[in-house]
Amino acid sequence: MRNNYTSMREWLNILYENGLLKHVKKKVKLEFEVAALGKKACGKYALYFEHIRGQNLPADNKIPIVTGIAGSRNMIALAMGVAVDEIGKHFAAMQSNPLPPTIVDNAHAPVKEVITKDVNLYRLPIPIHHEKDAGQYITAGIVVAKNPITGERNVSIHRLQVHDKNHLGILLLPRHLKALQQMMESEGKPLEVAISIGNDPIILLASQAIVPLGFDEFGIAGALYGEPVKLVKGETISVEYPAYCEIVLEGKILPDVRHPEGPFGEYPKYYGPKADREVVEVTCIASRRDPIYQTIVPATDEHTLLGAVAREGGLLKSVQQAVPTAKKVYLSPGGAGRYHLVIQIDKKNEGEAKNAIFAALGNNQEIKHVVVVDTDVDIFDPIDVSWAIATRCQADKDVFIISGACGNKLDPSSNDGVSAKMGIDATVPMQDKSTEKFNRIQIPGEENINLIQYID
């Protein structure tokens, strides 16, 4: 089934029609004010800033900013066309049935309406988000690169600090883009990249999927759309990027060049530290005639949800391979959308909860703590999950800890990414399944009563 939008502009119209987009007509500063307003609105509605001013921005700037376009699970469910509790299952199904992208020419690519090789990043309204951030940061840029040997695309999001008018600092964690960059650097060559800005939730979600190196994430986006993603070839690079995005920065990650990058306020709500990191040289900017700049305010629900929802799809698949009765998974916001996972299973055999925990920890190195619950527990309700731990778990036999595992370098409690992992079995023991020992209390007819009808 084809989706009813394939660009951020079309998605903004849908948000507006559903009362989920608000326009800000006052002049707003790039330095902190955009981020502060975006943070306050995130999860309630997206914001469209019409008039932006900033220290480095031309006084006649006409480029607006949007943020918060995927700031809640309800928004993401609307974007995917499914119920909120079906998001993970639907994403997993689409990830298993990718639809490869197609290539269009410049005439059919709105992002190629304006092309300039006179690069000046300060002409773009790139915000400063947090108090101690090292400067202006691109936070919603989809980075597209190719395997230099196979030509296979890789799609991901990375923080990008503006160093000067045509250079960006980039954080490369030990993942796919880092591997591609190292392959090229070992030969003394740059890695070509395209940084796509102004994308709808489908492209953003697909970029966050946990898939093997060589898996083109645009295929997941195509499956979610119900039609192939349209890509267009670069002007100065041999990398294709979304034809319907707003702005693209073409460039290359320079070999053997490092420059101080950071600090930067990250999703765990701490600052990622300053360090010497790779540098992107921007060689060309392609855009629409009237582009809209997109930012994601770091550590807001939009930031954590985009990563969490995409990871949940892959996690559900992995857990179900180990425990077929697994029903749902949930990366909670309290765990920064990365570190805390709740799994719901319809347990049939003792030990299945632990198998589910091992499968989840093996799928994603970022996860630190996993809780497994029964089907009568609402995994999206932290009180219900806490209740299950309180009443169905004995720490001496239902909790286990693994030390010295590979974790996430952005977790400040880790030792440069080396982290402990914990699993909690909060399911009812099989020997008690057929008894009334763990029966939840309930009031007959409660679910059908509407309290408002009883109150004067």
C-alpha positions as CSV (number, residue, x, y, z in Angstrom):
1,M,0.0,0.0,0.0
2,R,1.4,3.4,-1.0
3,N,1.9,6.0,1.7
4,N,0.3,9.4,1.2
5,Y,3.5,11.4,1.3
6,T,7.2,11.0,0.2
7,S,8.7,14.3,1.4
8,M,9.0,16.5,4.4
9,R,6.8,19.1,2.8
10,E,4.0,16.7,2.3
11,W,4.4,15.4,5.9
12,L,4.2,19.0,7.2
13,N,0.9,19.4,5.5
14,I,-0.4,16.2,7.2
15,L,0.8,17.5,10.6
16,Y,-0.9,20.8,10.0
17,E,-4.2,19.1,9.0
18,N,-4.1,17.1,12.2
19,G,-3.3,20.1,14.4
20,L,0.2,18.9,15.0
21,L,2.2,21.8,13.4
22,K,2.4,25.3,14.8
23,H,3.9,28.3,13.1
24,V,6.1,30.7,15.0
25,K,5.9,34.2,13.4
26,K,8.1,36.1,15.9
27,K,11.8,36.5,15.2
28,V,13.7,33.7,16.9
29,K,17.4,33.4,17.5
30,L,19.6,30.5,16.3
31,E,21.5,30.7,19.5
32,F,19.5,28.6,22.0
33,E,16.1,30.1,21.4
34,V,15.1,27.7,18.6
35,A,16.2,24.8,20.7
36,A,14.4,26.0,23.9
37,L,11.1,26.5,22.0
38,G,11.6,23.2,20.2
39,K,12.2,21.3,23.4
40,K,9.1,22.8,25.1
41,A,6.9,21.8,22.1
42,C,8.4,18.4,21.3
43,G,5.9,15.6,21.7
44,K,3.0,18.0,21.5
45,Y,3.4,19.5,18.1
46,A,6.1,20.4,15.5
47,L,7.2,24.0,15.2
48,Y,7.8,26.0,12.0
49,F,10.0,29.1,12.6
50,E,9.3,31.6,9.9
51,H,11.8,34.4,10.9
52,I,15.3,33.4,12.0
53,R,18.2,35.6,13.0
54,G,21.6,34.6,14.2
55,Q,25.2,35.9,14.8
56,N,26.6,34.3,11.7
57,L,23.4,34.3,9.6
58,P,22.8,36.9,6.8
59,A,20.4,39.6,7.9
60,D,18.2,38.9,4.9
61,N,17.8,35.1,5.6
62,K,14.6,33.7,4.2
63,I,15.2,30.0,5.1
64,P,12.7,28.8,7.8
65,I,13.4,26.1,10.4
66,V,11.2,23.1,11.4
67,T,11.7,20.8,14.3
68,G,9.8,18.2,16.2
69,I,8.2,16.5,13.1
70,A,8.5,13.1,14.7
71,G,8.3,14.1,18.4
72,S,5.9,11.4,19.7
73,R,4.9,7.8,19.1
74,N,1.5,9.0,18.0
75,M,3.2,11.1,15.3
76,I,5.4,8.2,14.2
77,A,2.4,5.8,14.2
78,L,0.6,8.4,11.9
79,A,3.6,8.6,9.7
80,M,3.7,4.8,9.4
81,G,0.0,4.3,9.1
82,V,-0.3,1.9,12.0
83,A,-1.5,1.8,15.6
84,V,1.0,2.9,18.2
85,D,1.4,-0.6,19.6
86,E,2.1,-2.0,16.1
87,I,5.0,0.3,15.3
88,G,7.8,-2.2,16.1
89,K,6.1,-5.1,14.4
90,H,5.4,-3.1,11.3
91,F,8.9,-1.7,11.1
92,A,10.3,-5.2,11.5
93,A,8.2,-6.5,8.6
94,M,9.3,-3.7,6.3
95,Q,12.9,-4.2,7.3
96,S,12.5,-7.9,6.2
97,N,11.0,-6.9,2.8
98,P,13.0,-3.9,1.6
99,L,12.1,-2.1,-1.7
100,P,15.2,-0.9,-3.5
101,P,15.4,2.8,-4.5
102,T,15.3,4.2,-8.0
103,I,17.4,6.9,-9.6
104,V,15.9,9.9,-11.2
105,D,17.5,12.7,-13.2
106,N,17.9,16.3,-12.0
107,A,14.7,17.5,-13.8
108,H,12.7,15.2,-11.5
109,A,14.7,16.1,-8.3
110,P,13.4,19.2,-6.5
111,V,16.6,19.2,-4.4
112,K,18.5,20.1,-7.6
113,E,16.6,23.3,-8.2
114,V,19.6,25.4,-7.0
115,I,23.2,24.2,-7.1
116,T,26.1,26.2,-5.8
117,K,29.8,25.4,-5.5
118,D,30.4,28.7,-3.7
119,V,29.9,26.9,-0.4
120,N,29.2,29.0,2.7
121,L,27.6,27.0,5.5
122,Y,26.9,30.2,7.5
123,R,24.2,31.0,5.0
124,L,22.2,28.2,6.5
125,P,20.2,28.7,9.7
126,I,22.2,26.1,11.7
127,P,21.3,26.4,15.5
128,I,23.4,26.3,18.6
129,H,21.4,24.0,20.9
130,H,22.9,23.7,24.3
131,E,24.9,26.0,26.7
132,K,28.3,24.3,26.3
133,D,28.0,23.1,22.7
134,A,31.2,23.9,20.7
135,G,29.2,25.8,18.1
136,Q,26.6,25.4,15.4
137,Y,25.6,21.8,14.8
138,I,23.7,20.0,12.1
139,T,21.6,17.4,13.9
140,A,19.1,16.1,11.3
141,G,21.6,15.4,8.5
142,I,21.2,12.0,6.8
143,V,24.7,11.0,5.8
144,V,24.9,8.8,2.7
145,A,28.1,7.0,1.7
146,K,29.1,4.1,-0.5
147,N,31.3,1.0,0.2
148,P,34.3,1.7,-2.0
149,I,34.6,-1.9,-3.0
150,T,31.0,-3.0,-3.5
151,G,29.2,0.3,-4.2
152,E,26.6,-0.5,-1.6
153,R,25.1,2.5,0.2
154,N,25.1,3.2,3.9
155,V,22.7,5.7,5.5
156,S,23.1,7.1,9.0
157,I,22.8,10.2,11.1
158,H,25.8,11.9,12.7
159,R,26.4,15.1,14.6
160,L,28.1,17.7,12.4
161,Q,29.9,20.8,13.9
162,V,30.4,23.8,11.7
163,H,34.1,24.6,11.7
164,D,34.2,27.2,8.9
165,K,32.3,28.0,5.8
166,N,33.1,24.7,4.1
167,H,34.2,22.3,6.8
168,L,32.3,20.2,9.3
169,G,33.5,18.1,12.2
170,I,31.8,14.7,12.4
171,L,31.5,12.1,15.2
172,L,32.1,8.6,13.8
173,L,31.4,5.9,16.4
174,P,32.6,2.4,15.7
175,R,29.9,1.5,13.2
176,H,29.4,1.3,9.5
177,L,30.4,4.8,8.3
178,K,33.5,4.6,10.4
179,A,34.4,1.3,8.7
180,L,33.9,2.8,5.3
181,Q,36.0,5.8,6.2
182,Q,38.8,3.7,7.5
183,M,38.8,1.6,4.3
184,M,39.4,4.7,2.2
185,E,41.8,6.4,4.7
186,S,44.0,3.3,4.6
187,E,44.6,4.1,0.9
188,G,45.1,7.8,1.6
189,K,41.8,8.6,-0.1
190,P,38.7,10.6,1.0
191,L,35.3,9.1,1.5
192,E,32.6,10.8,-0.5
193,V,29.5,11.7,1.5
194,A,26.1,13.4,0.9
195,I,24.5,15.1,3.9
196,S,20.7,15.3,3.3
197,I,18.7,17.8,5.4
198,G,14.9,18.1,5.4
199,N,13.6,14.6,5.4
200,D,10.3,13.1,6.5
201,P,10.0,10.6,9.4
202,I,10.2,7.5,7.1
203,I,13.7,8.4,5.8
204,L,14.8,9.4,9.3
205,L,13.6,6.2,10.8
206,A,15.1,4.0,8.1
207,S,18.5,5.6,8.6
208,Q,18.5,4.4,12.2
209,A,17.8,0.7,11.5
210,I,20.3,-1.8,12.9
211,V,21.2,-3.8,9.8
212,P,24.4,-5.5,8.5
213,L,27.0,-3.5,6.6
214,G,25.9,-3.5,2.9
215,F,22.2,-3.3,3.7
216,D,20.8,-0.2,1.9
217,E,18.6,1.5,4.5
218,F,16.7,3.3,1.7
219,G,15.1,-0.1,1.0
220,I,13.4,0.0,4.3
221,A,12.1,3.5,3.6
222,G,10.8,2.3,0.3
223,A,8.9,-0.6,2.0
224,L,7.4,1.9,4.5
225,Y,6.4,4.2,1.7
226,G,5.0,1.4,-0.4
227,E,7.1,2.7,-3.4
228,P,10.8,3.1,-4.1
229,V,12.6,6.0,-2.6
230,K,13.7,8.4,-5.4
231,L,17.4,9.2,-5.4
232,V,19.4,11.6,-7.6
233,K,23.1,11.5,-8.4
234,G,25.5,14.0,-6.9
235,E,27.1,16.9,-8.7
236,T,30.6,16.6,-7.3
237,I,30.4,13.1,-5.8
238,S,29.4,9.6,-7.0
239,V,26.8,9.2,-4.2
240,E,23.0,9.3,-4.7
241,Y,20.7,11.0,-2.2
242,P,17.0,11.7,-1.7
243,A,15.6,13.7,-4.6
244,Y,12.8,15.2,-2.5
245,C,14.7,16.4,0.5
246,E,15.3,20.2,1.1
247,I,19.1,20.7,1.2
248,V,22.1,18.4,0.5
249,L,25.7,19.1,1.3
250,E,28.0,17.2,-1.0
251,G,31.5,16.5,0.2
252,K,34.2,14.1,1.4
253,I,35.6,13.0,4.7
254,L,39.3,13.9,4.4
255,P,41.9,11.3,5.1
256,D,44.4,11.7,7.9
257,V,42.8,15.0,9.0
258,R,41.5,15.6,12.5
259,H,40.2,18.7,14.1
260,P,38.8,19.4,17.6
261,E,35.0,18.6,17.7
262,G,32.7,19.0,20.7
263,P,31.5,19.2,23.3
264,F,28.0,18.6,22.2
265,G,24.8,17.9,24.2
266,E,23.8,14.3,23.3
267,Y,20.8,12.0,23.7
268,P,21.8,10.7,27.2
269,K,21.4,14.3,28.4
270,Y,25.1,14.8,29.0
271,Y,27.8,16.4,26.8
272,G,29.8,14.3,24.4
273,P,33.4,15.4,25.1
274,K,35.7,17.4,22.9
275,A,38.2,15.3,20.9
276,D,40.1,15.4,17.6
277,R,37.8,13.9,15.1
278,E,37.3,13.5,11.3
279,V,36.5,16.4,9.0
280,V,34.1,16.8,6.1
281,E,35.0,19.2,3.3
282,V,31.8,20.4,1.6
283,T,32.2,20.8,-2.1
284,C,28.7,21.7,-3.3
285,I,25.3,22.6,-1.9
286,A,22.1,21.5,-3.7
287,S,18.7,22.7,-2.5
288,R,15.2,23.6,-3.4
289,R,14.5,27.2,-4.5
290,D,12.8,27.9,-1.2
291,P,14.4,25.3,1.2
292,I,13.3,24.6,4.7
293,Y,16.0,23.8,7.2
294,Q,15.4,20.9,9.6
295,T,16.9,20.5,13.1
296,I,16.4,17.9,15.8
297,V,16.8,19.3,19.3
298,P,19.2,16.8,20.9
299,A,18.0,14.8,23.9
300,T,14.3,15.6,23.2
301,D,11.7,12.9,22.5
302,E,12.2,13.3,18.8
303,H,15.9,12.5,19.1
304,T,15.5,9.5,21.3
305,L,12.3,8.1,19.5
306,L,13.8,8.1,16.0
307,G,16.6,5.8,17.3
308,A,14.4,3.8,19.6
309,V,11.6,2.9,17.1
310,A,14.0,1.9,14.4
311,R,16.0,-0.3,16.8
312,E,12.8,-1.9,18.1
313,G,12.0,-3.4,14.7
314,G,15.3,-5.2,14.5
315,L,15.3,-6.2,18.2
316,L,11.8,-7.8,17.9
317,K,13.0,-9.9,15.0
318,S,16.1,-11.1,16.9
319,V,14.2,-11.8,20.1
320,Q,11.5,-13.7,18.2
321,Q,14.2,-15.9,16.6
322,A,15.3,-17.0,20.1
323,V,11.8,-16.9,21.7
324,P,9.0,-17.2,19.1
325,T,6.4,-16.2,21.7
326,A,7.9,-12.7,22.1
327,K,5.2,-10.1,21.3
328,K,6.6,-6.6,21.7
329,V,9.7,-4.7,22.6
330,Y,10.1,-1.2,23.9
331,L,13.1,1.0,24.4
332,S,12.0,3.4,27.1
333,P,12.5,7.2,27.1
334,G,13.9,6.9,30.7
335,G,16.7,4.8,29.2
336,A,17.4,7.6,26.6
337,G,15.7,5.4,23.9
338,R,18.8,3.2,23.8
339,Y,19.8,1.7,27.2
340,H,16.6,0.2,28.8
341,L,14.6,-2.4,27.0
342,V,11.3,-4.1,28.0
343,I,10.3,-7.3,26.3
344,Q,6.8,-8.8,26.5
345,I,6.6,-12.6,26.0
346,D,3.9,-15.2,26.2
347,K,6.1,-17.6,28.2
348,K,5.6,-21.3,27.5
349,N,8.8,-22.7,29.0
350,E,11.0,-21.8,31.9
351,G,14.2,-20.0,30.8
352,E,12.6,-18.2,27.8
353,A,12.9,-14.9,29.6
354,K,16.6,-15.3,29.9
355,N,16.9,-16.4,26.2
356,A,15.1,-13.3,25.2
357,I,17.5,-11.1,27.3
358,F,20.5,-12.8,25.7
359,A,19.1,-12.3,22.2
360,A,18.4,-8.6,22.8
361,L,21.9,-7.9,24.3
362,G,23.5,-9.7,21.4
363,N,21.5,-7.7,18.9
364,N,22.4,-4.2,20.1
365,Q,25.5,-3.2,22.1
366,E,23.9,0.0,23.4
367,I,21.4,-1.9,25.6
368,K,22.4,-2.0,29.2
369,H,19.3,-3.3,31.1
370,V,16.6,-5.6,29.9
371,V,13.3,-6.5,31.7
372,V,11.1,-9.3,30.5
373,V,7.4,-9.3,31.4
374,D,4.3,-11.4,30.7
375,T,1.5,-10.4,28.3
376,D,-0.7,-9.0,31.0
377,V,1.8,-6.2,31.6
378,D,1.7,-3.0,29.5
379,I,5.4,-2.5,28.4
380,F,4.7,1.1,27.6
381,D,3.6,1.9,31.2
382,P,6.6,2.3,33.5
383,I,4.4,1.8,36.6
384,D,3.1,-1.5,35.3
385,V,6.7,-2.7,34.4
386,S,7.9,-1.6,37.9
387,W,5.0,-3.5,39.4
388,A,6.0,-6.6,37.6
389,I,9.6,-6.3,38.8
390,A,8.3,-5.6,42.4
391,T,6.0,-8.6,42.5
392,R,7.4,-11.2,40.1
393,C,11.1,-10.9,40.6
394,Q,13.5,-12.2,43.2
395,A,16.9,-10.6,42.7
396,D,19.0,-13.7,43.8
397,K,17.6,-15.9,41.0
398,D,15.9,-13.5,38.5
399,V,18.6,-10.9,38.0
400,F,21.9,-11.5,36.4
401,I,24.8,-9.2,35.5
402,I,27.4,-9.4,32.8
403,S,30.5,-7.3,33.3
404,G,33.0,-6.0,30.7
405,A,30.7,-6.0,27.7
406,C,30.8,-3.6,24.8
407,G,28.5,-0.7,25.4
408,N,28.1,2.8,24.1
409,K,30.9,5.4,24.2
410,L,28.3,8.2,24.8
411,D,27.3,6.6,28.1
412,P,29.3,8.6,30.7
413,S,29.1,5.8,33.2
414,S,30.9,3.4,30.8
415,N,34.7,3.0,30.6
416,D,35.2,4.3,27.1
417,G,32.3,2.1,26.0
418,V,33.0,-0.9,28.1
419,S,29.9,-1.5,30.2
420,A,28.1,-3.9,32.5
421,K,24.8,-5.4,31.3
422,M,21.8,-6.5,33.5
423,G,18.9,-8.8,32.8
424,I,15.7,-9.0,34.9
425,D,13.2,-11.8,34.6
426,A,9.9,-10.3,35.8
427,T,7.7,-13.1,34.5
428,V,5.5,-15.5,36.4
429,P,7.3,-18.8,37.1
430,M,5.9,-21.6,34.9
431,Q,5.0,-23.7,38.0
432,D,2.6,-20.9,39.1
433,K,1.0,-20.3,35.7
434,S,-1.9,-22.6,36.3
435,T,-2.5,-21.3,39.9
436,E,-4.2,-18.2,41.2
437,K,-1.0,-17.0,43.0
438,F,-0.2,-14.3,40.4
439,N,-3.7,-13.5,39.2
440,R,-4.1,-9.7,38.9
441,I,-7.1,-8.2,40.7
442,Q,-9.8,-6.8,38.5
443,I,-13.3,-5.2,38.8
444,P,-15.9,-6.7,36.5
445,G,-17.1,-4.2,33.9
446,E,-14.5,-1.6,34.9
447,E,-13.2,-1.3,31.3
448,N,-16.7,-0.4,30.0
449,I,-17.5,2.4,32.5
450,N,-17.1,6.0,31.4
451,L,-16.6,8.1,34.6
452,I,-17.7,11.3,32.9
453,Q,-21.2,9.9,32.5
454,Y,-21.5,9.6,36.3
455,I,-20.3,13.0,37.3
456,D,-22.6,16.1,37.4
